Amino acid sequence: MLTIKDIKYKAEKKFKTIKIRNDVWGFQIQRNTKFIKGISRKNIDKLQLLFGFDFPWDYREMLLIIGGLDTDEISIDPDGEDEVEFHNFFYQYPRDIEKVQHVLEDIKTNIMFAEEALTQAGFDVSKIVGYIPIYYLRVLVVFENKNLSPVISVCGSDIIVYGNDLKEYLKNEFCRNPNN
């Protein structure tokens, strides 16, 4: 089983040779992007207080190793009608706590869709203690059981399980071949 460090290494290796595609809408990771160093255990403990619940073990591990991306992602309009845009979608707390409120509101407004997706994936939604937006519209679902760490993708009422655990999500988001 891959560790967070393994996933970081594999993703950064992929980032070294990644090519920006001019025929794709949406943001793309740029060549030679690296992950920023994570934060201390003390700062993770402070974040848990800010959120009001204990984090899953995998998320704590991720926060120790990965603190975001060092290069903004780029969005190129293939039709050439819009300006090139740059954005960094990796949330960093406590800095981005205000920035993620719209994602948390989407979940609150569409909780039945989130619970339906999670239930279909085999999770007991009665054991959810909270949600943590981690990357763009990707949200870590926090359960009482700290061994669980599913990630959902939230866009209004369009909610899917994007990874049955954080490691699966990170592989899906950062390690898969975009042409597949």
URDA-V391530 format. One record per pair of residues at least 12 apart in sequence whose ideal C-beta (glycine too) atoms are under 6 Angstrom apart, sorted by sequence separation. I is the first residue (numbers start at 0). J is the second residue. If there is no record, write none. Layout:
i->{I I}
j->{J J}
This chain:
i->{73 129 150 17 128 137 138 14 71 72 149 71 127 128 137 138 15 43 71 126 136 148 126 136 148 14 136 150 43 68 68 11 67 38 67 106 137 37 37 7 37 37 38 37 36 102 34 35 35 99 35 32 33 32 120 29 90 116 90 116 28 29 49 112 116 27 89 113 26 27 46 88 112 88 106 109 26 105 105 102 21 22 3 7 3 7 4 26 3 52 52 58 52 56 55 58 57 55 58 57 6 10 6 10 9}
j->{85 141 162 30 141 150 151 28 85 86 163 86 142 143 152 153 31 59 87 142 152 164 143 153 165 32 154 168 62 87 89 33 89 62 91 130 161 62 63 34 64 65 66 66 66 132 65 66 67 132 69 68 69 70 160 70 132 158 133 159 72 73 93 156 160 72 134 158 72 73 92 134 158 135 153 156 74 153 155 153 75 77 60 64 61 65 64 86 64 128 129 139 141 145 145 148 148 148 165 165 169 173 170 174 174}
